[in-house]
Amino acid sequence: MEDLPIMAVGEIAKRLDVSAGRVHQIVRTDPTFPAAWVQLGVGKVWRTEDVEGWIRAREAKAKGRSK
């Protein structure tokens, strides 16, 4: 799949290897998750670079805890 500059819940779920429901839960409960870039009729859309940055920060934090 071509790298797109935006992601919706489905793409985020695939990237995180979780369900769409889990993504919705993360969006609602994790204050560190980036704000949606735009709300469309079909749902929220995030900038890929924002989501990838959030993933990198989580991975770095988890790596620091495992030491």
C-alpha positions in Angstrom: 0.0 0.0 0.0 1.2 3.5 -0.8 2.2 5.6 2.1 -0.5 8.2 2.5 -0.1 11.5 4.4 -3.4 10.8 6.2 -4.9 8.0 8.2 -8.4 7.1 9.4 -9.3 4.6 12.1 -8.9 1.6 9.8 -5.4 2.5 8.8 -4.4 3.3 12.4 -5.9 -0.1 13.5 -3.9 -1.9 10.9 -0.7 -0.1 11.8 -1.1 -0.9 15.5 -2.4 -4.4 14.8 -5.6 -3.7 16.9 -9.3 -3.5 16.2 -11.0 -0.3 15.2 -12.8 -0.4 18.5 -9.5 -0.3 20.3 -8.4 2.7 18.2 -11.6 4.5 19.2 -10.8 3.7 22.9 -7.3 5.1 22.6 -8.6 8.3 20.9 -11.1 8.8 23.8 -8.8 7.9 26.7 -5.2 8.6 25.8 -4.5 12.3 26.2 -1.1 11.8 24.3 -2.8 10.6 21.2 -2.7 13.4 18.5 -5.8 15.4 17.8 -7.5 14.6 14.5 -6.4 16.7 11.6 -10.0 17.0 10.3 -13.5 15.6 10.9 -15.1 14.4 7.7 -18.5 12.9 7.2 -17.1 9.4 7.3 -15.1 10.1 10.5 -11.9 11.6 11.9 -8.7 11.7 9.9 -5.2 12.1 11.3 -1.9 13.2 9.7 0.3 10.1 9.3 3.3 11.9 10.7 1.4 12.8 13.9 0.3 9.2 14.4 3.8 7.8 13.6 5.3 10.3 16.1 2.9 9.1 18.8 3.9 5.5 18.0 7.6 6.3 18.2 7.1 8.1 21.6 5.2 5.2 23.0 7.8 2.7 21.8 10.6 4.9 23.3 8.7 5.1 26.6 8.1 1.3 26.7 11.8 0.7 25.9 12.8 2.9 28.8 10.6 1.0 31.2 12.1 -2.3 30.1 15.6 -1.4 31.2 
